């Protein structure tokens, strides 16, 4: 039997989006040319005719304007990648807040985070391959970050760009984008599926649901439903790709070192890295041994790495801290684990503040605010926001536990007021059935006490 709770669909949507992304990527392989050799553009897009562009940029324009269905598939590839990353994020949040990462599923938790990081990396490299002005700006930022690493920074830049900035990056990133990272994602998803069959999917508590009894749909029905969900996801992504333009490289033009910006920002799922850079206070340069060291470039990346490292190690830390080494096949409601839920919300606040900081200049311009004042407010929120979120979330969870305890002991409110013979007015509480009472006692009272 396979549990059928709606929140379990996030993982299936991620897999369906990954399949669509892979199939559309295979189609694009036949037309894209990973070369920075300069040519004169003579294609169908008239505003760029006669301009010197790279073969990579020319082939991307060709697939967009001259290949039947090419622009649709190219936009489908982009939107399916974004949908996959969003679904993986939501699935990881669902796993965390319901405790689905507990023994024996710690490895599955690590694999899902690996899928997220690999998908982000694949999206970044795919964004660079068209060799347009926007991707050229990204390469300039990347080169600056690499060169800012002490001792080995120059060597890393030469390795990635093959001594030919910026064109050498395409020759390096193309095989990684089309073979290495997709292969890693496929292996991780297959491993997740195998572990799910080995340990069986966890289920939410409820009548008849125990550690040894799964309530849900038979495997055959679940497989048919998954195929239907894949068709729905594919259809929705196709409609979005057909109606919403994304990454219009013909507007940005070809990559040019003289172009400092193409009017675009960071990819939405990597905006937190840009935001971390923007929130670094000024004056973080140190002159030592006749060299200028720039922690302002390295600290944000290191902090992001520590954030993901903390997320990966959390199941093991919680198991050690609580002493809980038992196998769990029944999930917990977020309110039943106030500390864990508070930590999760605090982590979401950290990510959200950094994500907003990635567009602080646009926010300040649109709202007529001072960019310096907004940056200071975001810095303050980054420090105090997680603490406030943890405390508030924990108090809400404890309040919900007390409410569950009151309902289990006294029954649910009916809104009926009766007058006793002595003149006292009392509210009539409805009786909670045996199954419901047992569930509420098991889920709420033991934790509330």
VOMI-71051 format. One record per residue: residue in one letter; y, x, z of N, C-alpha, C in turn. Coordinates in steps of 0.1 Angstrom, whole numbers, padded with zeros to 4 digits, always signed. Atoms other than C-alpha are relative to their C-alpha. Layout:
BEGIN
AYXZYXZYXZ ...
***
This chain:
BEGIN
X-0012+0008+0000+0000+0000+0000+0013+0009+0000 X-0012-0007+0001+0035+0011-0008+0011-0008+0006 X-0011+0008-0006+0065+0000+0014+0010-0004-0011 X-0008+0006+0011+0090-0021-0006+0015-0002+0005 X-0014+0001-0005+0123-0016+0014+0009+0004-0011 X-0009-0003+0011+0153-0016-0009+0006+0015+0000 X-0005-0013-0001+0165+0018+0004-0009+0011-0006 X+0009-0010+0006+0134+0035-0010+0002+0001-0015 X-0003+0000+0015+0148+0028-0045+0008+0012-0004 X-0008-0011+0003+0172+0057-0042-0008+0012-0007 X+0008-0011+0005+0145+0083-0048-0006-0004-0014 X+0005+0004+0013+0131+0063-0077+0011+0000-0011 X-0011-0001+0009+0165+0060-0093+0003+0015-0004 X-0002-0014+0003+0169+0098-0090-0010+0005-0010 X+0010-0005+0010+0136+0104-0108+0002-0006-0014 X-0002+0007+0013+0144+0078-0135+0012+0007-0007 X-0011-0007+0006+0178+0095-0141-0003+0014-0004 X+0004-0013+0004+0162+0129-0142-0008+0000-0013 X+0007+0001+0012+0138+0117-0169+0009-0002-0012 X-0010+0003+0011+0167+0103-0190+0008+0012-0003 X-0007-0012+0002+0186+0135-0185-0008+0010-0008 X+0008-0010+0007+0157+0156-0196-0003-0004-0015 X+0003+0004+0014+0149+0135-0227+0013+0002-0009 X-0012-0002+0008+0186+0135-0238+0003+0015-0002 X-0002-0015+0002+0187+0173-0232-0008+0006-0011 X+0008-0005+0010+0158+0179-0254+0006-0004-0014 X-0007+0004+0013+0176+0160-0282+0011+0009-0003 X-0012-0008+0003+0207+0181-0278-0004+0015-0003 X+0005-0013+0003+0186+0213-0280+0000+0003-0015 X+0001-0002+0014+0182+0208-0317+0013+0002-0007 X-0013-0001+0006+0219+0209-0324+0009+0010+0006 X-0009-0009-0006+0236+0231-0299-0004+0015-0003 X+0002-0014+0004+0240+0268-0308+0007+0008+0011 X-0006-0008-0011+0246+0291-0278+0005+0013-0004 X-0006-0012+0005+0268+0316-0295+0015-0001+0001 X-0015+0000-0001+0304+0327-0289+0006+0007-0013 X-0006-0005+0012+0308+0341-0324+0011-0009-0006 X-0012+0007+0004+0342+0331-0338-0003-0005-0014 X+0001+0006+0013+0342+0307-0368+0013-0008-0002 X-0012+0009+0003+0369+0286-0385-0006-0014-0001 X+0005+0014+0000+0363+0249-0378+0004-0008-0012 X-0002+0008+0012+0360+0227-0409-0007-0013+0001 X+0008+0012-0002+0343+0197-0393+0008-0013-0002 X-0006+0014+0002+0351+0160-0391+0012-0003+0008 X-0011+0003-0009+0376+0162-0363+0012+0007-0006 X-0011-0005+0008+0408+0167-0383+0010+0008+0009 X-0010-0007-0007+0432+0178-0355-0003+0015+0003 X+0004-0014-0002+0412+0210-0350-0004+0008-0012 X+0004-0007+0012+0405+0219-0386+0009+0012-0002 X-0007-0012+0002+0414+0254-0395+0002+0009+0012 X-0002-0008-0013+0414+0266-0358-0013+0008+0002 X+0011-0009-0003+0393+0295-0347-0007-0004+0013 X+0008+0005-0011+0365+0283-0324-0013+0008+0001 X+0014-0006-0001+0331+0296-0312-0010-0009-0006 X+0010+0008+0006+0299+0284-0327-0005-0010+0011 X+0004+0010-0011+0290+0268-0293+0009-0012+0000 X-0010+0011+0000+0322+0247-0294-0002-0008-0013 X+0001+0007+0013+0317+0239-0332-0013-0008+0000 X+0012+0008+0000+0281+0228-0326+0001-0012+0009 X-0002+0011-0009+0291+0206-0297+0009-0011-0007 X-0008+0010+0008+0318+0189-0319-0008-0006-0011 X+0008+0006+0011+0293+0185-0347-0010-0011+0006 X+0009+0010-0006+0268+0167-0324+0008-0012+0004 X-0008+0012-0005+0297+0145-0311+0005-0009-0012 X-0007+0007+0011+0312+0135-0345-0008-0002-0013 X+0007+0000+0013+0287+0142-0373-0015-0003+0001 X+0014+0003-0002+0253+0136-0358-0002-0015+0004 X+0002+0014-0003+0240+0100-0358-0004-0002+0015 X+0003+0002-0014+0240+0089-0322+0002+0012+0009 X-0001-0013-0007+0249+0124-0311+0010-0002+0012 X-0010+0002-0011+0280+0114-0290-0006-0009+0011 X+0006+0009-0010+0260+0086-0273-0010+0008+0009 X+0010-0008-0008+0232+0110-0263+0007+0011+0008 X-0007-0010-0008+0256+0137-0252+0006-0006+0013 X-0005+0007-0012+0274+0113-0229-0011-0006+0009 X+0011+0004-0008+0241+0099-0218-0006+0011+0009 X+0005-0012-0007+0230+0134-0208+0009+0003+0012 X-0010-0002-0011+0262+0138-0187-0001-0010+0011 X+0000+0011-0010+0261+0104-0170-0013+0000+0008 X+0013+0000-0007+0224+0106-0162-0001+0012+0010 X+0000-0011-0009+0229+0140-0146+0008-0004+0013 X-0008+0004-0011+0257+0126-0124-0007-0011+0008 X+0007+0011-0008+0236+0095-0115-0011+0006+0008 X+0011-0006-0008+0207+0117-0105+0005+0007+0012 X-0005-0007-0012+0228+0138-0082+0005-0010+0010 X-0004+0011-0010+0244+0107-0066-0012-0006+0006 X+0012+0006-0006+0210+0091-0061-0007+0009+0009 X+0006-0010-0009+0196+0123-0046+0008+0001+0013 X-0008+0000-0012+0225+0124-0022-0002-0012+0009 X+0003+0012-0008+0220+0088-0011-0014+0000+0006 X+0013-0001-0005+0183+0094-0008-0001+0009+0012 X+0001-0009-0011+0188+0124+0015+0007-0006+0012 X-0006+0006-0011+0212+0104+0036-0009-0011+0006 X+0010+0010-0005+0186+0076+0039-0011+0007+0008 X+0011-0007-0007+0159+0101+0049+0005+0005+0013 X-0005-0006-0012+0182+0117+0075+0002-0011+0011 X-0004+0010-0010+0195+0085+0092-0012-0009+0005 X+0012+0007-0005+0160+0069+0094-0011+0009+0006 X+0010-0009-0006+0142+0100+0106-0012+0002-0008 X+0011-0002+0009+0120+0102+0076-0004+0015-0002 X+0002-0014+0001+0122+0140+0078-0010+0006+0011 X+0008-0005-0012+0101+0142+0110-0015+0003-0005 X+0014-0004+0003+0066+0156+0111-0008-0012-0004 X+0004-0012+0008+0046+0157+0088+0008+0002-0013 X-0008+0000+0013+0075+0155+0062+0011+0010+0000 X-0010-0010+0000+0096+0185+0070+0001+0007-0014 X+0000-0007+0013+0086+0202+0037+0006-0009-0010 X-0006+0009+0010+0095+0171+0017+0015+0000+0002 X-0015-0001-0002+0130+0172+0033+0006+0013-0007 X-0005-0012+0006+0134+0208+0022-0001-0001-0016 X+0001+0001+0014+0122+0200-0013+0011-0009-0006 X-0011+0008+0005+0148+0172-0017+0013+0007+0000 X-0012-0008+0000+0176+0195-0007-0001+0010-0011 X+0002-0009+0011+0162+0220-0032+0003-0007-0013 X-0003+0008+0012+0164+0192-0059+0015-0001-0001 X-0014+0002+0000+0200+0186-0049+0007+0012-0005 X-0007-0012+0003+0211+0222-0051-0003+0004-0014 X+0003-0003+0014+0192+0228-0084+0007-0009-0009 X-0007+0010+0009+0207+0197-0099+0015+0004-0001 X-0014-0004+0000+0242+0208-0089+0002+0013-0009 X-0002-0013+0008+0237+0243-0104-0002-0003-0015 X+0002+0003+0014+0223+0228-0136+0012-0008-0006 X-0012+0007+0005+0253+0205-0139+0011+0009-0002 X-0011-0010+0002+0277+0234-0134-0002+0008-0013 X+0003-0009+0012+0260+0255-0161+0001-0009-0013 X-0001+0009+0012+0258+0225-0185+0015-0003-0003 X-0015+0002+0002+0296+0220-0180+0006+0012-0007 X-0006-0012+0006+0302+0256-0191-0004+0002-0014 X+0005-0003+0014+0281+0256-0223+0008-0004-0012 X-0008+0004+0012+0305+0237-0246+0010+0010-0004 X-0010-0011+0003+0329+0267-0244+0013-0006-0004 X-0014+0005+0002+0360+0245-0243+0009+0005+0010 X-0010-0005-0008+0392+0251-0225-0003-0003+0015 X+0003+0004-0014+0380+0233-0193-0011+0009+0005 X+0011-0009-0004+0348+0254-0191+0005+0014+0001 X-0005-0013+0000+0368+0285-0199+0008+0002+0013 X-0007-0001-0013+0390+0278-0168-0010+0002+0011 X+0010-0002-0010+0359+0274-0147-0006+0014+0000 X+0006-0014+0000+0346+0308-0159+0010+0010+0006 X-0010-0009-0006+0379+0324-0150+0000-0001+0016 X+0001+0001-0014+0376+0310-0115-0012+0006+0006 X+0012-0007-0004+0340+0321-0113+0001+0015+0000 X-0002-0015+0001+0349+0356-0124+0008+0005+0012 X-0008-0004-0011+0376+0358-0097-0007+0000+0013 X+0008+0000-0012+0352+0347-0070-0010+0011+0001 X+0010-0011+0000+0326+0372-0081+0006+0013+0003 X-0007-0012-0002+0351+0400-0082+0005+0002+0014 X-0005-0001-0014+0363+0391-0047-0011+0003+0010 X+0011-0004-0009+0329+0399-0032+0001+0015+0002 X-0001-0014-0002+0332+0433-0015-0013+0008-0005 X+0010-0010+0004+0312+0463-0029-0007-0004-0013 X+0009+0004+0011+0289+0443-0053+0007-0010-0010 X-0006+0010+0008+0314+0419-0068+0002+0004-0015 X-0002-0004+0013+0323+0439-0099-0014+0001-0008 X+0013+0000+0006+0286+0445-0106-0006-0013-0003 X+0005+0014+0003+0277+0408-0103+0007-0006-0012 X-0007+0005+0011+0305+0399-0127-0005+0006-0013 X+0005-0007+0012+0293+0425-0152-0014-0005-0004 X+0014+0005+0002+0257+0412-0148+0000-0014-0006 X+0000+0014+0005+0265+0375-0154+0007-0001-0013 X-0008+0001+0013+0291+0380-0182-0005+0011-0010 X+0006-0010+0009+0270+0409-0197+0011+0009-0006 X-0011-0009+0004+0302+0430-0199+0009-0006-0010 X-0009+0007+0011+0318+0404-0223+0006-0012+0006 X-0006+0012-0006+0341+0381-0204+0009-0007-0011 X+0009+0009-0007+0340+0352-0209-0012-0004-0008 X+0011+0004+0009+0316+0348-0238-0014+0003+0005 X+0013-0004-0004+0287+0366-0222-0006-0009+0009 X+0006+0009-0010+0283+0339-0196-0009-0011-0007 X+0008+0010+0007+0269+0314-0222-0014+0006-0003 X+0013-0006+0002+0241+0338-0232-0008+0001+0013 X+0007-0001-0013+0233+0342-0195-0004-0014+0005 X+0003+0013-0006+0235+0305-0185-0008-0009-0008 X+0008+0009+0008+0219+0289-0215-0015-0001+0003 X+0014+0001-0004+0183+0298-0207-0002-0005+0014 X+0002+0005-0013+0188+0291-0171+0002-0015+0001 X-0003+0015+0001+0202+0256-0179-0011-0008-0006 X+0010+0008+0008+0175+0246-0204-0014+0002+0004 X+0014-0003-0003+0144+0262-0189-0002+0002+0015 X+0003-0004-0014+0147+0277-0154+0003-0011+0009 X-0003+0011-0009+0165+0250-0135-0007-0013-0002 X+0009+0012+0002+0148+0220-0152-0014+0002+0005 X+0013-0003-0005+0115+0237-0145-0001-0001+0015 X+0000+0001-0015+0124+0241-0108+0001-0014+0004 X-0002+0014-0004+0135+0205-0106-0013-0008-0002 X+0013+0006+0003+0102+0193-0122-0010+0003+0010 X+0010-0005-0010+0081+0214-0099+0003-0006+0014 X-0003+0006-0013+0100+0201-0068-0003-0014+0000 X+0003+0014+0000+0097+0165-0079-0015-0003+0000 X+0014+0002+0000+0060+0168-0086-0006+0003+0014 X+0005-0003-0013+0055+0185-0052+0004-0011+0010 X-0003+0011-0009+0074+0157-0035-0009-0012-0002 X+0010+0011+0002+0052+0131-0052-0014+0003+0006 X+0013-0003-0005+0021+0149-0042+0000-0001+0016 X-0001+0001-0014+0032+0152-0006+0001-0015+0005 X-0001+0015-0003+0041+0114-0006-0013-0006+0000 X+0013+0005+0000+0006+0106-0016-0009+0005+0011 X+0008-0006-0011-0008+0130+0010+0003-0006+0013 X-0004+0005-0013+0012+0117+0039+0002-0015+0000 X-0004+0014+0003+0018+0081+0025+0015-0002+0004 X-0014+0002-0003+0054+0068+0024+0002-0006+0014 X-0003+0006-0013+0070+0060+0058+0006-0014-0002 X-0005+0014+0001+0080+0024+0065+0008-0004+0012 X-0008+0004-0011+0105+0006+0086-0008-0008+0009 X+0007+0008-0010+0094-0011+0118+0001-0015-0003 X+0000+0014+0002+0085-0047+0117-0014-0006+0003 X+0013+0006-0003+0057-0072+0122-0012+0006-0008 X+0012-0005+0006+0023-0057+0114+0002+0015-0005 X-0003-0013+0005+0039-0023+0106-0003+0010+0012 X+0003-0010-0010+0023+0005+0127-0002+0014-0006 X+0002-0014+0004+0016+0042+0125-0012+0001-0009 X+0013+0000+0008-0018+0033+0109-0002-0011-0009 X+0001+0012+0009-0011+0001+0090+0013-0001-0008 X-0012+0000+0009+0012+0001+0059+0001-0014-0006 X-0002+0013+0006+0027-0032+0048+0009+0002-0012 X-0007-0002+0012+0040-0034+0013-0007-0006-0012 X+0006+0004+0012+0029-0037-0023-0012+0009-0004 X+0011-0009+0004-0004-0024-0038+0006+0010-0010 X-0004-0012+0009-0002+0009-0058+0003-0005-0014 X-0002+0004+0014-0006-0008-0092+0013-0008-0002 X-0013+0008+0001+0022-0033-0085+0012+0009+0001 X-0011-0009-0002+0044-0005-0073+0003+0008-0012 X-0002-0008+0013+0038+0015-0105+0006-0008-0011 X-0006+0009+0010+0046-0015-0127+0015-0002+0003 X-0014+0001-0004+0078-0020-0107+0008+0012-0003 X-0008-0012+0002+0088+0016-0110+0003+0002-0015 X-0003-0001+0014+0084+0014-0148+0011-0010-0004 X-0011+0009+0002+0106-0017-0148+0014+0006+0005 X-0013-0006-0005+0132+0001-0126+0005+0011-0010 X-0003-0010+0010+0131+0030-0151+0007-0006-0012 X-0006+0007+0011+0139+0006-0179+0014-0004+0003 X-0013+0005-0004+0168-0009-0160+0010+0012+0002 X-0009-0012-0002+0183+0025-0150+0003+0006-0014 X-0003-0005+0013+0180+0037-0186+0009-0009-0008 X-0009+0009+0007+0197+0006-0199+0014+0001+0005 X-0014-0001-0007+0226+0008-0174+0006+0013-0004 X-0006-0013+0004+0231+0045-0182+0004+0000-0014 X-0003+0001+0014+0230+0038-0219+0013-0008-0002 X-0012+0008+0002+0257+0011-0216+0012+0008+0005 X-0011-0008-0005+0279+0034-0195+0003+0011-0010 X-0002-0010+0010+0274+0062-0220+0007-0005-0013 X-0005+0006+0012+0283+0039-0249+0014-0005+0002 X-0013+0006-0002+0315+0025-0233+0010+0009+0008 X-0009-0008-0008+0329+0053-0211-0001+0014-0005 X+0000-0013+0005+0340+0086-0225+0000+0010+0012 X+0001-0010-0010+0332+0117-0205+0000+0014-0006 X+0000-0014+0005+0340+0154-0210+0004+0000-0015 X-0004-0001+0014+0360+0150-0243+0006+0013-0003 X-0004-0014+0002+0361+0186-0253+0010+0001-0011 X-0010+0000+0011+0381+0178-0285+0014-0002+0005 X-0013+0001-0006+0410+0169-0262+0004+0013+0006 X-0003-0013-0006+0408+0202-0243+0002+0011-0009 X-0001-0011+0009+0403+0224-0273-0009+0011+0003 X+0009-0011-0002+0384+0256-0276+0004+0009+0012 X-0004-0009-0011+0383+0282-0247+0009+0010-0005 X-0011-0009+0004+0413+0304-0247+0004+0007+0013 X-0004-0006-0012+0420+0330-0220+0015-0002+0004 X-0014+0002-0002+0457+0322-0224+0002-0014+0006 X-0001+0013-0005+0450+0286-0213-0004+0000+0015 X+0003-0001-0014+0453+0285-0175-0006-0012+0006 X+0006+0013-0005+0443+0249-0170-0001-0010-0012 X+0001+0010+0011+0431+0221-0192+0003-0014+0006 X-0004+0013-0006+0444+0193-0168-0012-0006+0006 X+0011+0006-0007+0410+0188-0152-0003+0007+0013 X+0004-0006-0013+0395+0194-0118-0014+0004+0001 X+0014-0004-0001+0362+0205-0104-0009-0012-0002 X+0010+0011+0001+0330+0185-0110+0000-0007+0013 X-0001+0008-0012+0329+0156-0086-0010+0005+0011 X+0009-0004-0010+0298+0169-0068+0002+0015+0005 X-0003-0013-0004+0312+0204-0065+0015+0001+0005 X-0014+0000-0004+0348+0194-0055+0001+0005+0015 X-0001-0004-0014+0340+0202-0018+0002+0015+0000 X-0002-0014+0001+0338+0239-0028+0015+0003-0003 X-0014-0002+0004+0373+0237-0044+0008-0004+0012 X-0008+0004-0011+0386+0218-0014-0001+0010+0012 X+0001-0011-0010+0372+0245+0010+0010+0011-0003 X-0009-0011+0003+0392+0271-0009+0014-0004+0002 X-0014+0004-0002+0424+0250-0007+0004-0001+0014 X-0004+0002-0014+0422+0245+0030+0000+0013+0008 X-0001-0013-0007+0420+0282+0038+0015+0004+0003 X-0015-0003-0003+0453+0292+0056+0004+0013-0008 X-0005-0012+0007+0475+0318+0038-0001+0012+0008 X+0000-0012-0007+0475+0354+0046-0013+0006+0005 X+0013-0004-0004+0438+0360+0049-0004+0013-0008 X+0004-0013+0007+0439+0394+0030+0001+0011+0010 X+0000-0012-0010+0431+0426+0049-0001+0013-0009 X+0001-0013+0007+0438+0461+0036-0007+0010+0009 X+0008-0009-0008+0411+0485+0048-0007+0010-0009 X+0006-0010+0009+0399+0518+0034+0006+0001-0014 X-0007+0000+0013+0425+0517+0007-0004-0011-0010 X+0004+0011+0008+0411+0484-0005+0005-0013+0006 X-0004+0013-0005+0422+0448-0002-0012-0009+0001 X+0012+0009-0002+0395+0425+0013+0005-0014+0001 X-0005+0014+0001+0398+0388+0007-0010-0010+0006 X+0009+0010-0006+0379+0367+0032+0003-0014-0004 X-0003+0013+0005+0398+0337+0018-0009-0005-0011 X+0009+0004+0010+0374+0337-0011-0014-0002+0005 X+0014+0000-0004+0342+0343+0008-0003-0009+0011 X+0003+0009-0011+0346+0323+0039-0003-0015-0004 X+0004+0013+0004+0346+0289+0022-0014-0001-0006 X+0014+0001+0005+0315+0297+0002-0010+0003+0011 X+0010-0002-0011+0298+0311+0033-0001-0012+0009 X+0000+0013-0008+0308+0279+0052-0009-0010-0007 X+0008+0009+0007+0293+0258+0025-0015+0003+0001 X+0014-0005-0001+0261+0279+0026-0005-0004+0014 X+0005+0004-0014+0259+0274+0064-0002-0015+0001 X+0001+0014+0000+0264+0237+0059-0014-0005-0005 X+0013+0003+0005+0233+0234+0037-0011+0006+0008 X+0010-0006-0008+0214+0258+0058-0003-0008+0013 X+0002+0008-0012+0220+0237+0089-0007-0013-0004 X+0007+0012+0005+0209+0206+0069-0015+0003-0002 X+0014-0003+0002+0177+0223+0059-0008+0003+0013 X+0006-0003-0012+0169+0235+0094+0000-0011+0010 X-0001+0010-0010+0177+0203+0112-0013-0006+0005 X+0013+0005-0005+0142+0188+0113-0007+0009+0010 X+0006-0009-0009+0129+0219+0130+0007+0001+0013 X-0008-0001-0012+0158+0221+0154-0002-0012+0009 X+0001+0012-0008+0155+0185+0164-0014-0001+0007 X+0014+0000-0006+0117+0188+0169-0001+0009+0012 X+0000-0009-0011+0122+0218+0191+0008-0005+0012 X-0009+0005-0011+0151+0203+0211-0006-0012+0007 X+0006+0012-0007+0133+0170+0218-0014+0002+0004 X+0014-0002-0004+0098+0184+0221-0009-0009-0007 X+0008+0010+0008+0086+0158+0196-0008+0007-0011 X+0008-0006+0010+0057+0173+0176-0010-0010-0005 X+0009+0010+0005+0039+0140+0169+0003-0004-0015 X-0002+0005+0013+0033+0127+0134+0006-0014+0000 X-0007+0012+0000+0056+0098+0125-0001-0006-0014 X+0001+0007+0013+0049+0072+0098+0009-0013+0000 X-0009+0011-0002+0073+0045+0111+0014+0005+0002 X-0014-0005+0000+0110+0050+0105+0007-0006+0012 X-0008+0005-0010+0137+0045+0131+0013-0005-0005 X-0014+0005+0004+0169+0025+0128+0010+0010+0005 X-0010-0010-0005+0200+0046+0130+0005-0002+0014 X-0005+0002-0014+0211+0029+0162-0010+0005+0011 X+0010-0005-0010+0179+0040+0179+0000+0015+0002 X-0001-0015-0002+0188+0077+0175+0015+0003+0000 X-0014-0001+0001+0225+0078+0185+0005+0014-0003 X-0004-0014+0002+0228+0116+0186-0002+0004-0014 X+0002-0004+0014+0212+0121+0152+0009-0007-0009 X-0009+0008+0008+0232+0093+0137+0015+0006+0000 X-0013-0006-0001+0264+0108+0151+0002+0013-0007 X-0001-0013+0008+0256+0143+0137+0000-0003-0015 X+0000+0003+0015+0249+0128+0103+0013-0005-0004 X-0013+0005+0004+0282+0109+0102+0010+0011+0001 X-0009-0011-0001+0300+0140+0114-0001+0009-0013 X+0002-0008+0012+0284+0159+0085+0006-0006-0013 X-0006+0007+0012+0295+0132+0060+0015+0002+0001 X-0015-0002-0001+0331+0135+0074+0004+0014-0005 X-0004-0014+0005+0331+0173+0068-0001+0000-0015 X+0001+0000+0015+0319+0168+0032+0011-0008-0006 X-0010+0008+0005+0343+0140+0027+0014+0006+0000 X-0014-0006-0001+0374+0159+0039+0001+0011-0010 X-0001-0011+0010+0365+0189+0018+0001-0006-0014 X+0000+0007+0013+0359+0166-0012+0014-0005-0003 X-0013+0005+0002+0393+0150-0007+0010+0011-0003 X-0009-0012+0002+0409+0184-0004-0001+0006-0014 X+0001-0005+0013+0396+0193-0038+0010-0007-0010 X-0010+0006+0009+0421+0168-0053+0013-0003+0008 X-0012+0002-0009+0449+0172-0027+0013+0000-0009 X-0012+0000+0008+0475+0181-0054+0002-0013-0007 X-0001+0012+0007+0467+0150-0074+0004-0012+0010 X-0003+0010-0010+0467+0128-0043+0015+0001+0005 X-0013-0001-0005+0500+0142-0031+0010-0004-0011 X-0009+0004+0011+0516+0137-0066+0000-0015-0001 X+0001+0014+0002+0503+0101-0069+0006-0008+0011 X-0006+0007-0012+0514+0091-0034+0013+0005+0004 X-0013-0006-0003+0546+0111-0034+0001+0006+0014 X+0000-0007-0013+0536+0132-0005+0002+0015-0001 X-0001-0015+0001+0542+0168+0004-0014+0006+0000 X+0013-0007+0001+0513+0189-0007-0003+0008+0012 X+0002-0009-0012+0518+0213+0022-0004-0009+0012 X+0002+0009-0011+0519+0184+0047-0014-0006-0001 X+0014+0006+0002+0487+0168+0032-0010+0010+0003 X+0010-0010-0003+0469+0201+0033-0002+0003+0015 X+0001-0002-0015+0478+0206+0070-0007-0012+0006 X+0007+0012-0006+0466+0170+0078-0015+0001-0003 X+0014-0001+0003+0433+0177+0060-0006+0011+0008 X+0005-0011-0009+0429+0210+0080-0003-0006+0014 X+0002+0006-0013+0434+0191+0112-0011-0010+0000 X+0011+0010+0001+0410+0163+0101-0013+0007-0001 X+0012-0007+0002+0384+0189+0092-0005+0005+0014 X+0004-0005-0013+0384+0202+0128-0003-0012+0010 X+0001+0011-0010+0389+0169+0148-0008-0011-0005 X+0007+0012+0006+0374+0144+0124-0015-0001+0003 X+0014+0000-0003+0337+0154+0129-0002-0003+0015 X+0002+0003-0014+0341+0153+0167+0003-0014+0003 X-0003+0014-0003+0357+0119+0167-0011-0009-0007 X+0011+0008+0007+0331+0106+0142-0013+0000+0008 X+0012-0001-0008+0303+0118+0164+0001-0009+0012 X-0002+0007-0012+0317+0103+0195+0000-0015-0002 X-0002+0014+0003+0326+0069+0179-0014-0005-0005 X+0013+0005+0005+0292+0066+0161-0010-0001+0011 X+0010+0000-0011+0272+0074+0192+0003-0012+0009 X-0003+0012-0008+0291+0047+0212-0003-0013-0007 X+0004+0012+0007+0286+0022+0185-0015-0003+0000 X+0015+0001-0001+0248+0029+0184-0004-0004+0014 X+0003+0004-0014+0246+0026+0222+0003-0015+0002 X-0004+0014-0001+0265-0007+0220-0010-0009-0007 X+0010+0008+0007+0241-0020+0194-0014-0001+0007 X+0013+0000-0008+0211-0010+0216+0001-0010+0011 X-0002+0009-0011+0226-0029+0245-0001-0015-0005 X+0001+0013+0006+0230-0059+0223-0014-0004-0003 X+0014+0003+0002+0194-0057+0212-0008-0003+0012 X+0006+0003-0013+0183-0055+0248+0003-0014+0005 X-0004+0013-0005+0203-0085+0257-0007-0012-0008 X+0007+0011+0008+0188-0106+0228-0014+0000+0004 X+0014+0000-0003+0153-0095+0237-0003-0006+0013 X+0002+0006-0013+0157-0105+0273+0005-0014+0002 X-0006+0013-0003+0179-0136+0271-0001-0009-0012 X+0000+0008+0012+0174-0148+0235+0013+0001-0008 X-0012-0001+0008+0199-0151+0207+0009-0012+0003 X-0010+0010-0003+0231-0171+0210-0001-0012-0010 X+0001+0012+0009+0230-0207+0196+0014-0007-0002 X-0013+0006+0001+0267-0217+0202+0000-0014+0007 X+0001+0012-0007+0255-0247+0223+0004+0002+0015 X-0005-0001-0013+0273-0252+0256-0005-0013+0008 X+0005+0011-0008+0256-0274+0283+0007+0000+0014 X-0005+0001-0014+0269-0287+0316-0011-0004+0009 X+0011+0002-0010+0246-0285+0346+0005-0011+0009 X-0003+0011-0009+0244-0313+0372+0011+0005+0010 X-0010-0005-0009+0265-0291+0395+0014+0002-0006 X-0013-0002+0006+0294-0289+0370+0001+0013-0007 X-0001-0013+0006+0287-0254+0357-0004-0001-0015 X+0002+0000+0015+0289-0248+0319-0008+0013-0003 X+0008-0011+0004+0263-0225+0304-0003-0001-0015 X+0004-0001+0014+0254-0213+0269-0015+0000-0001 X+0014+0000+0002+0220-0221+0256-0004+0011-0010 X+0005-0011+0008+0201-0191+0242-0013-0004-0006 X+0012+0004+0007+0175-0196+0215-0012+0010+0004 X+0012-0008-0004+0139-0184+0222-0003+0010-0011 X+0004-0011+0009+0129-0151+0205-0015-0001-0001 X+0014+0001+0002+0094-0154+0190-0007+0012+0005 X+0008-0011-0006+0066-0132+0203+0001+0013-0009 X+0000-0012+0008+0066-0109+0173+0014+0006+0000 X-0014-0005+0000+0104-0106+0172+0003+0006+0013 X-0002-0006-0013+0105-0100+0209-0006+0014+0002 X+0006-0013-0001+0080-0072+0207+0007+0010-0008 X-0006-0010+0009+0097-0056+0178+0013+0005+0006 X-0013-0004-0005+0131-0057+0195-0002+0009+0013 X+0003-0009-0012+0116-0043+0228-0004+0014-0004 X+0004-0013+0005+0099-0015+0209+0011+0008-0006 X-0010-0008+0007+0129-0006+0188+0013+0003+0009 X-0013-0002-0006+0158-0011+0212+0000+0002+0015 X-0001-0001-0014+0150-0015+0249-0004+0013+0005 X+0004-0013-0005+0131+0017+0254+0010+0011-0001 X-0011-0010+0002+0160+0037+0240+0012-0003+0008 X-0012+0004-0008+0187+0017+0257-0002+0004+0015 X+0002-0003-0014+0171+0022+0291+0000+0015+0003 
***
